[in-house]
Amino acid sequence: MNFARAAARLKIAAPALSVQIRKLEEEIGVDLLAREGRGTKMTDAGRAFLTQARKSIAEAHLGASLARRAAHGEIGQLSIGYNTPTEFRVFPRVIPAFRQQAPNIHLSFHDLKTVQIIEGLKRDELDLGFVWLPVPTAGFDVRELSREPMVAVIPAAHRLANAASVSIKDLHREPLVSFRRELEPFGHHQIEELFLGVGATMNIVYELDSSPQMVNFVAMGEGCCILPDYVRSIRRDGVVFKTLKGRNFTKTLAVIKKSTRKDLAATFFDFVVAHVKEGAVGRKGRVALRRKMSKPTDPLSAAVLDGRTERS
């Protein structure tokens, strides 16, 4: 409540400060200060304005702090597209570890087919994807995570159910259950190549949307199918899984992102590759990530982050 001391703190002349305050009062339309002789008192309007002004300044500082932390990959959110095998082969090894080291990163998951994931990445609707190879690589970073042997899924009452293994020729003209061609064109083409390579004929009776659906149709005796080995994790009575003999039939699971993404998507991409390929992030990697993503959160930041998490 002293113009001279306030002006000294602001490093401006007292008359200039007085002019600025008067302009502020004219803009608002009320007196913020009551000038009584040489003294100054705050009006009720001034006290109300001061309370809100301090909150506004604090919010502005918090906004700048959160922006810097988001730029450094310490807070934010990721939209992840994935296929069914990712739930079995990648997420159990990656997600808990990432959440422990990056608790302020919100992850959202979308169960999609490969073509949908590629389109989502192109349109920036997804930040990262998990797909079967092959996929178009122009404009993308793609890293192989694991290779899955292919297995034949056979009804328990089928003539091949007791065989030690099954060949593609054994499935010549057998009723088959397959993915929809438009949803998994690359995978569909791979299976076709297997049959063409040995001169066998594919006899597709149903095209379905997911591996669990296909396994269920096999259990109902509606046909056989060829799927990656992860489907053994899908519990269903009435089916048996047989190794495919002959060539080394495998499918490759990979993580993919746009090459131009150098932000949080790149951080998670690198984390996934290191964690899956090595089985665990090395000590140096853990320390570096922890330093980068687990800095202390001030109370104001924590309040904002908690609100964001609940809304998500």
C-alpha positions in Angstrom: 0.0 0.0 0.0 2.9 2.3 -0.7 3.4 3.6 -4.3 7.0 4.5 -3.8 8.0 1.1 -2.5 5.9 -0.7 -5.2 7.5 1.4 -7.9 11.0 0.6 -6.6 10.2 -3.2 -6.6 8.9 -2.9 -10.2 11.9 -0.7 -11.2 9.7 2.0 -12.6 8.9 5.6 -11.6 6.1 6.1 -9.1 4.1 8.5 -11.4 4.3 5.9 -14.2 2.9 3.2 -11.8 0.1 5.5 -10.7 -0.8 6.1 -14.4 -0.9 2.3 -15.1 -3.1 1.6 -12.1 -5.5 4.4 -13.1 -5.7 3.0 -16.6 -6.5 -0.5 -15.1 -9.3 1.0 -13.0 -10.7 2.7 -16.0 -10.6 -0.5 -18.0 -12.4 -2.5 -15.3 -14.7 0.4 -14.4 -14.2 0.4 -10.6 -11.7 1.9 -8.1 -9.2 -0.7 -6.9 -7.4 1.6 -4.5 -8.7 4.3 -2.2 -6.2 7.2 -2.0 -6.5 9.0 1.3 -3.9 11.8 1.6 -0.5 10.2 1.5 -1.9 6.8 2.3 -3.5 4.1 0.1 -6.1 1.5 1.0 -7.5 -1.3 -1.1 -11.2 -1.3 -1.8 -13.5 -4.3 -1.7 -13.3 -4.4 -5.5 -9.5 -4.3 -5.3 -9.3 -7.2 -2.9 -11.6 -9.3 -5.1 -9.5 -8.4 -8.1 -6.2 -9.2 -6.4 -7.4 -12.7 -5.3 -8.3 -13.6 -8.9 -5.2 -11.9 -10.4 -2.9 -14.0 -8.2 -4.7 -17.2 -9.3 -4.3 -16.1 -13.0 -0.6 -15.5 -12.6 -0.2 -18.9 -10.9 -2.1 -20.6 -13.7 0.1 -18.9 -16.3 3.2 -20.1 -14.5 1.7 -23.6 -14.2 0.8 -23.6 -17.9 4.4 -22.7 -18.9 5.7 -25.4 -16.6 3.4 -28.1 -17.9 4.2 -27.1 -21.5 8.0 -27.6 -20.8 7.4 -30.9 -19.1 5.2 -32.1 -22.0 7.9 -31.1 -24.5 10.4 -33.2 -22.5 8.1 -36.3 -22.5 7.3 -36.1 -18.7 3.6 -35.7 -19.1 1.1 -36.1 -21.9 -1.0 -38.8 -23.5 -0.6 -41.5 -26.2 -3.1 -43.1 -28.4 -2.0 -46.6 -29.3 -3.4 -48.9 -32.0 -2.8 -52.6 -31.6 -3.8 -56.0 -32.8 -4.8 -59.0 -30.7 -1.4 -60.7 -30.3 0.0 -57.5 -28.7 -2.2 -58.1 -25.7 -0.4 -61.4 -25.1 3.1 -60.8 -26.4 3.9 -57.1 -25.7 1.6 -55.4 -23.3 2.3 -57.6 -20.2 6.0 -56.9 -20.6 5.8 -53.2 -21.5 2.8 -51.5 -20.1 3.3 -52.1 -16.3 7.0 -51.1 -16.6 6.2 -48.0 -18.6 3.4 -47.0 -16.2 5.8 -47.4 -13.2 8.4 -45.1 -14.7 6.0 -42.7 -16.4 2.9 -42.4 -14.2 1.9 -39.0 -15.7 1.5 -40.4 -19.2 -2.1 -41.3 -20.0 -2.3 -44.3 -22.4 -5.4 -45.0 -24.5 -5.7 -48.3 -26.5 -7.6 -49.1 -29.7 -8.0 -52.7 -30.9 -7.7 -52.3 -34.7 -6.7 -54.1 -37.9 -3.4 -53.4 -39.6 -4.9 -51.2 -42.3 -6.8 -49.2 -39.8 -3.7 -48.7 -37.7 -1.7 -47.5 -40.7 -4.5 -45.0 -41.7 -4.8 -43.8 -38.1 -1.1 -43.1 -38.0 -1.2 -41.2 -41.3 -4.0 -39.0 -40.0 -2.3 -38.5 -36.6 -5.3 -40.1 -34.9 -2.9 -42.6 -33.4 0.6 -42.0 -32.0 1.9 -45.5 -32.2 0.9 -48.9 -33.6 1.6 -52.6 -33.2 1.1 -54.5 -36.5 2.0 -57.7 -38.4 4.6 -57.3 -41.1 4.7 -56.6 -44.0 3.4 -53.0 -44.0 4.2 -50.0 -46.1 7.4 -48.4 -44.7 7.6 -45.1 -46.5 7.3 -42.3 -43.9 7.3 -44.8 -41.0 9.8 -46.1 -38.4 9.2 -49.8 -38.1 11.0 -52.2 -35.6 10.6 -55.9 -35.4 9.6 -57.1 -31.9 9.0 -60.9 -32.2 8.4 -63.7 -34.6 5.5 -66.1 -34.2 5.4 -69.6 -35.7 2.2 -70.3 -37.5 0.0 -73.1 -36.2 -3.0 -74.9 -37.6 -6.1 -74.7 -35.4 -8.2 -77.9 -35.9 -11.6 -78.9 -34.5 -11.1 -81.6 -31.8 -13.3 -84.0 -33.7 -11.4 -83.5 -37.0 -9.5 -86.3 -38.8 -6.3 -84.3 -38.3 -6.8 -83.8 -34.6 -4.6 -86.7 -33.6 -1.8 -85.9 -36.1 1.6 -85.0 -34.7 1.8 -82.0 -37.0 -0.1 -80.7 -40.0 1.1 -79.6 -43.5 -0.4 -77.1 -45.8 -1.1 -80.0 -48.2 -3.2 -81.6 -45.4 -5.5 -78.6 -45.6 -6.0 -78.9 -49.3 -9.8 -78.1 -50.0 -10.5 -78.3 -46.2 -13.1 -75.8 -45.1 -11.1 -72.8 -43.8 -11.9 -69.8 -41.5 -10.0 -66.7 -42.4 -9.7 -62.9 -41.6 -11.6 -60.6 -43.8 -9.5 -59.8 -46.8 -10.2 -56.0 -46.6 -9.1 -55.9 -43.0 -5.9 -57.9 -43.2 -4.9 -57.9 -46.9 -1.2 -58.6 -46.2 -1.9 -61.5 -43.9 -4.5 -62.9 -46.3 -2.0 -62.8 -49.1 0.6 -64.6 -47.0 -1.7 -67.5 -46.4 -2.6 -67.6 -50.1 1.1 -67.8 -50.9 1.5 -70.8 -48.6 -1.2 -72.7 -50.4 0.0 -71.7 -53.9 3.6 -72.7 -53.0 2.6 -76.3 -52.5 -0.1 -76.5 -55.1 -2.9 -76.7 -52.6 -6.4 -75.1 -52.9 -7.8 -72.8 -50.3 -11.4 -73.3 -49.4 -12.5 -70.3 -47.3 -16.0 -70.7 -45.9 -16.0 -67.8 -43.5 -14.2 -64.5 -43.3 -14.2 -63.1 -39.8 -13.0 -60.0 -37.9 -10.8 -61.4 -35.1 -8.7 -64.4 -34.0 -11.0 -65.2 -31.0 -13.9 -65.4 -33.5 -11.9 -67.7 -35.8 -11.0 -70.0 -32.9 -14.6 -70.1 -31.8 -15.8 -71.1 -35.3 -13.2 -73.8 -35.4 -14.5 -75.1 -32.0 -18.0 -75.2 -33.5 -16.6 -77.5 -36.2 -17.1 -74.9 -39.0 -13.6 -75.3 -40.4 -9.8 -75.1 -39.7 -7.7 -72.0 -39.7 -4.0 -70.9 -39.7 -3.0 -68.4 -37.0 0.1 -67.3 -35.2 1.2 -69.3 -32.1 -0.1 -66.7 -29.6 -3.7 -68.1 -30.1 -2.7 -71.0 -27.8 -3.4 -68.4 -25.1 -7.0 -68.2 -26.1 -8.8 -70.8 -23.9 -11.5 -72.6 -25.9 -12.7 -76.2 -25.6 -13.1 -78.2 -28.8 -9.9 -77.1 -30.6 -6.4 -78.4 -30.9 -3.3 -76.6 -32.1 -0.9 -78.3 -34.5 2.5 -77.3 -35.6 2.8 -76.6 -39.3 5.4 -78.8 -40.8 7.5 -78.0 -43.8 8.8 -74.5 -44.4 9.5 -72.2 -41.4 6.1 -70.5 -41.4 6.3 -67.4 -39.2 4.6 -64.0 -38.8 6.5 -60.9 -37.5 5.0 -58.5 -34.9 6.4 -55.0 -35.1 5.9 -51.5 -33.6 5.4 -48.6 -35.9 5.2 -44.8 -35.8 5.5 -41.9 -38.3 9.2 -41.0 -38.9 8.4 -37.3 -38.3 7.3 -38.0 -34.7 10.2 -37.0 -32.3 8.0 -36.4 -29.2 6.5 -38.6 -26.6 5.6 -41.2 -29.3 9.3 -41.6 -30.1 10.1 -42.0 -26.3 7.5 -44.8 -26.0 8.6 -46.4 -29.3 12.2 -46.6 -28.1 11.1 -48.0 -24.7 9.0 -50.7 -26.3 11.9 -51.8 -28.6 14.4 -51.9 -25.8 12.1 -53.7 -23.4 10.8 -56.4 -25.8 14.1 -57.0 -27.6 16.2 -57.2 -24.4 13.6 -58.6 -22.1 14.1 -55.6 -19.8 15.5 -52.1 -19.9 19.1 -52.1 -18.8 20.1 -50.2 -15.7 21.3 -47.2 -17.6 18.1 -47.1 -19.6 16.0 -47.3 -16.5 17.9 -44.5 -14.8 17.8 -42.3 -17.8 14.1 -42.8 -18.3 13.4 -42.3 -14.6 15.3 -39.0 -14.6 13.5 -37.9 -17.7 10.0 -38.8 -16.8 9.6 -38.9 -13.0 10.7 -35.5 -11.8 8.9 -34.3 -8.6 5.5 -32.7 -9.3 4.6 -29.5 -7.5 1.1 -29.4 -5.8 -0.4 -27.2 -8.5 0.9 -29.5 -11.3 -0.4 -32.5 -9.4 -3.8 -31.0 -9.1 -4.0 -30.3 -12.9 -2.7 -33.7 -13.8 -5.2 -35.4 -11.5 -8.0 -33.6 -13.1 -6.7 -34.5 -16.6 -6.4 -38.2 -15.6 -10.0 -38.3 -14.3 -11.4 -36.6 -17.4 -9.5 -39.1 -19.6 
